[in-house]
Amino acid sequence: MKRATKVLLLAMIGAGVLGTIPSAAVAQAPMFCAPPHRLSIVELGMVPDPVRQGQRIQVWTVTLQSDYNGECRTRLEVRDQDQIAGAQVEYLIRPGAGRYTFQAVPGYFFQRQNHCFLVRANIGNTWTPVDAKKLFCANRGPGGWSLKQP
């Protein structure tokens, strides 16, 4: 075999081997979400629901709608006025509706008469309340505090 043919054959084999590397191994992590990224809350839930006297929330579930046309990363938290009720957790936000679950803050518990929650996202390095079409307020009933409508 001529030297030029060997070089060409080795180059083709090398290109074929490099072409089999999974794209996930080469791809970079998605960027952080930046303005004007728009999120809206579809649903907010807590486990358990209802929360009985002396019991604590264990987990929050947030269903978000994202209008972004790609994936991006952001941190989410649930707040009750000046208290963080759900831990700040980083998530990969995908286009469309997605459900995100994270732990409640161990020190949080119902201690006031009114508890209305908001979800905040870190968009462009700024904590921003996520739009919601309704208020997510816990109501106290005979079974305890609940986010479900009576």
N, C-alpha and C positions, 0 to 999 in steps of 0.2 A: 504494500500500500504506500502510496506517495505520502510525503510529510504533510502536504497541504490538506489531503483528504483526512489524515489522522487528526489534525488540528480541528478541522471542521466537524468531524464526528465527535470529538471530545467536547467541543463547544455546544453541540446540539444536545448531547447527553446532560451536560451541566445545566443547560437551560431547562430541560425537561425535569430534572431533579428539583431545581429551584421553583418550578411552576407547581409542584405538588405541596408546597408549604401551605397549611391552612390559613385562610384569610384572617381568622381570629388571632392567630399567633403574630401576624404582621400588623394588624389594625391597632390604632391607638384607642385608649379609653375615650368614651364620648365626653364632649366638653360640658362644662357647667352651664346650666340654663341661664340665659341672659335676656334682658328686656328686648323686645316687647313680648316675651313668652307669656301666654295667657293660660292659666289653669282655672278650673272651677270645680267646686265640690258637688258631687252627685249625691253622696251619702256619707254620713258619719255614724259610726257605731262603737259600742264598748262591750267588753266581756268582763264580768257577767252583766246582763241587762235583764232584770233590774239589779241594782247594787243595794244590798240590804244594810241595815244599820251596823256599823262596825266593820263592814266588808270594804275591800279596796278594789278599784278597777285593776284588771290584770293586763288587758290588751285593748288597743284602739284599732279600728279599721276605718280607713278613709278611701272612698272611691272618688278618683279625680278624672276629669275630662281635660285632655291636653290638646290645644290647637296647633302645637308645634309640628312641623313636618318631618322631624327626625328625633332621635333619642338625645337626651341630655341628662345631666346629673344635678340633683338638688337635695337640700336637707329639708325635712319636714318636721313640724312640731304641732302639738295641740295645746291651746292655751285656754284657761278659764280666768278671764280678767288679767290680773298680774301674776298668776301662777302658771308654771309649765305643768301640764297634766300628762302630756305624752312626750317621751324622750325625743331629742333631736336625732334623726336618723337620716343617713344619705341613701337616696334611691335613684335608680335609673328610671327616668320618666319616659314612657313611650307614647307615641301619638294615639289619640283616641281615649277610650275609658280604660282605667287600670285601678286595681285594688291594692292598697298598701297597708300592711299590718305592722304595728310596732308596740313595744312595751309601754305601759303606763309608768309614770314616775312613782317610785315606791312611797315617797312622802306625801303624795297628793291624795286628798280625800274630800268628800263633800262636807263643808263646814259653814256655808252660808245658806241663806234662803233661796237665792237665785243662782243658777249655774248655766250660763250660755257659753258655748265653746266656739272658738275659731281655730282654723288651721292656718299656719303660716309656712311659707316656703322661702328659702333663701335664693332669690333671683338677682343675679348681677351683684352678689355680695351684699344685698340688702334684704332684711327680713320683711316680707310683704304678706299681708293677709290674703288668703286665697278667696276669690269671689265665690259667693254662695247665693242661691236663689231663695233660700229660706234660712231662718235662724235654727241653730241646733242647741236647744235648751233641754236640760234634764228636768223632768217633772217628778215631784215627790208624791208617791201614792202609797197605798197600804202595803205593797210588796217591796217598796224601796224606791230609789231613784232610777228613772228610766228615760232614755232618749226616744223610745218608741212613742208614737202619738197615742193618747188615751182613747 
